[in-house]
Amino acid sequence: MQMYEEEDFEELPLAKFESMLKTNKILFFDSEEFEGIIIHYLDEGKVSLAKKALKLALEQHPHSTGLKLVQVEILIYGSKFEMAEKMLNELQSIEPTNEEIYIQRANIYSRKNQHEKAVEELNTALQYTDDLADVYSLIGMEYLYLDNLEQAKNNFIKCLEADDDDEDHSALFNVVYCFDFLDQNQQAIVFLKNYIDKNPYSEVAWHQLGREYFIEKEYSLAIEAFDYATLIDERFIGAFMEKAKCLEKLGKYKKAIKNYMITLELEDPTPFALLRIGKCYEKLGKKALAIEYILKATNEDPLLQKGWLAIIKFYIKENDLEKALYYTNKATGIDQENAKYWMMYARINQSLQLYEESIIGYNRALDNGEYRLKSWLSLADLLTQMGEYQTALEAIEKCSEFYPEKASVEYRLSGLNYLLKNTAKSLEHLTNALALKFKKHTLLQNLYPSVWESKTIQDTISTHPS
């Protein structure tokens, strides 16, 4: 099947075909030109134009196997599997050694989630194809769908070995993905080093090698690999970014900033790079520059959670709770369902002794998926502090649904029930708490001093084996 580069289409068959559509004149194209035109439209998602080209193509070349296979591809695209299979059976009887027949049949099985059968068809295609790399890549993808990462990895490796041009970056990425998923980072490093021995100018391989060294915390070796990647491709933004991350890990913040800055020069600023520059300046004690770049990150991407949290924490460290609260309000205004923002809102307001607002914050956080134990306990303790015992009890009862058999929860259930005159329940929870963790019984003294002084409570504690 003849393929054309995009620039070829602008001057050759595609331009000629589109000119024909405008003038309504019927022009002649050979079958391979039609195949290229149809595949181009399919790749562009212009299915109606692809069908129009196919109709004309079959009128001019009614016996072309290549065009009929393109017709099969369009049928599969439209989920017309039975019609596609019927055509494939007819084509197989005519050209049983045409690998594209088995590839398209595999495509049908894959779309039906019958990936084992797809692999069988692709293995048949291997017997007839000259393009082993492409078929091995397809087999690798089917094994990915089957969650068989080991077989997927093996087939992507075969794809790379069969790739004469050494340009199948997607297969290389997939191999490394499989190594990573299988926690085989050392094996990935060995593989990549061997690959680089054969392809020393593969900037992608050097970049992937650097990433593997980063995972293994071999930051100096990772930097060396990223340096090779940027020597081969001076505009390799990903390599500069990864190198900067390594330099951060090594505490070389000035050099990290320099590499992040390079990424800003090569393309539009990314929120991640701006945020990391700000964090590096913060590590260097350059607070004005730190907050400047962190703010730039949130201006670039107002939904950047890490950016807003960095600003809020910056001002908390500076003991400027008013500004911290200001930016927390901005963050919650942008994303009202972000539990982390509401937790910051709750804690800052609590520090400012704005207890009603703090309670709102805790409740909003819990409503939006914040279920850590300390968050429930903080809300219950604040409500207790404000004398809202019933509401505090309701909060801690909800907490107990997520954290049953927790001593810190049971002691609070005991104390709150006692304050609400539910003595029997209080003693029941106290007995549970003492059995779970006797040493924590001083929680009652700290949180509920009046309960602690009760003779009934003291008798229960004293008679329980420590």
KOLRO-876160 format. One record per residue (C-alpha): x, y, z. Coordinates in steps of 0.5 Angstrom, whole numbers, plus 500, padded with zeros to 3 digits. Layout:
# residues N
XYZ;...
END
This chain:
# residues 466
500500500;503506498;504512503;505519502;508525506;503531508;507535503;507530497;499531498;499538497;502538490;500531488;494526489;490530494;490537491;488534485;483530488;480536492;480540486;476535482;471535488;470543487;470542479;465536479;470533473;472526474;479525474;483518474;488516479;491509480;489505486;495506490;494514489;487512492;489508497;493514500;488519499;483515503;488513509;489521509;482522510;481517515;487519519;484526519;478523521;474526515;470519514;465522509;471524504;474518505;468514503;467519497;474517495;473510496;466510492;470513486;476509487;472502486;469505480;475506477;479500480;473495482;478489482;483492487;485488493;488494496;482498496;477493498;482492504;481500505;474499505;474493510;478499514;472504514;467498515;471496522;471504523;464504523;463498527;460494521;464488523;460482520;460486513;468487514;469479516;465477510;469481505;475479509;473472507;472473500;479476500;483471503;480466498;483470493;490472496;491468502;498470503;496478504;498480511;493485511;487481511;490478518;491484521;484487519;481481522;485482528;483489528;476486529;477481534;481487538;475492537;470486540;475485546;477478544;484480544;487472544;484471538;487478535;494475537;492469533;491473527;497477528;501471529;499469522;500475519;507475521;508469516;507473510;509480512;515484510;514489516;515485522;516491526;509493525;506487526;510485533;508492535;500490534;501484538;505488543;498492544;494486544;498484550;497490553;490490553;490483556;494486562;500481560;506486561;511481560;509478553;507485551;514487553;517482549;513483543;515491543;523489544;522484537;519490534;525494535;529489533;526488527;525496526;531498520;530505521;530505529;525510529;519507532;519511539;512509541;515502541;521504545;516508550;512502550;518497552;520502558;513502560;512495561;519495565;516500569;510497570;513490572;518494577;524492573;528498573;535495573;533491567;530497563;537500564;541494562;536494556;537501554;544501555;544496550;539499545;544505546;550501544;546500537;543507537;548512540;544518537;537516539;536522544;529518546;533512549;538517552;532521555;529514558;535512561;535518565;528517567;530510569;536512573;532518576;527512579;533509582;535515585;542515581;541522580;548524577;548518572;541521570;544528569;549525564;544521560;540527560;546531557;547526552;539527550;540535549;547534546;543530540;537535540;538542543;531543543;529537547;525540553;523534557;530532558;532539560;526539565;528532568;535534568;533540573;529535577;535531578;539537580;533539585;534532588;542534589;540540592;543544586;538549586;541555582;543550576;536547577;533554575;538555569;535548566;528550568;529557565;531553558;525550558;521557558;525559552;524553548;516554548;511557552;512557560;509551563;506551570;510546572;517549570;514556573;512552580;519549580;523555579;519558585;520552590;528553588;528560589;525558596;530553598;535559596;532564601;530568595;523569598;521575593;523571587;520565590;513567591;513571584;514565580;509561584;504566583;506566575;505558575;497559578;496565573;498560567;494555570;489557575;487550576;494548579;493545586;500544587;501552586;495554590;498550596;505552595;502559596;498558602;504554605;509560603;505565607;503560613;511559614;512567613;506567619;502571615;496568616;491573613;495573606;495565607;487566608;486571602;489566597;486560600;479564599;482565592;483557591;476555594;473560589;476557583;475550585;470549590;470541591;477541592;478538599;485540600;483547599;478546605;482543609;487549609;481554610;479550616;486550619;488557618;481560620;482555627;489559628;486565627;480563632;475564627;472557629;465558625;469559619;473553621;468548622;465550615;472548612;472542615;465540613;466542606;473538606;469532609;464533604;469533598;472526600;477528605;477522610;483522614;482520621;486526624;481531620;475528623;478528630;480536629;472537627;470533633;474537638;473544635;466543636;467540643;471546644;465550642;460546647;457543641;457536644;451533640;454536633;461533635;458526637;455526630;461527627;465522631;460517630;461518622;468518623;467511627;464508620;470509617;475508623;472502627;476499633;480506633;482508641;482515639;475515636;472510642;475515647;471521644;465517643;465515651;467523653;461526648;456521650;458522658;457530657;450528653;448524659;448518655;452514661;451507659;453508652;459512655;461506659;461502653;465506649;470507655;471499656;472498648;477504648;481501654;481494651;484497645;489502648;489503655;495508655;491513651;486514657;489520658;485523652;479524657;483528661;485532656;479533652;473532657;476534664;469534667;468527665;475525667;473527674;467523674;467517679;464513675;469514669;475513674;472507677;471504670;479506668;481503675;478496675;480495668;487491667;492496664;
END
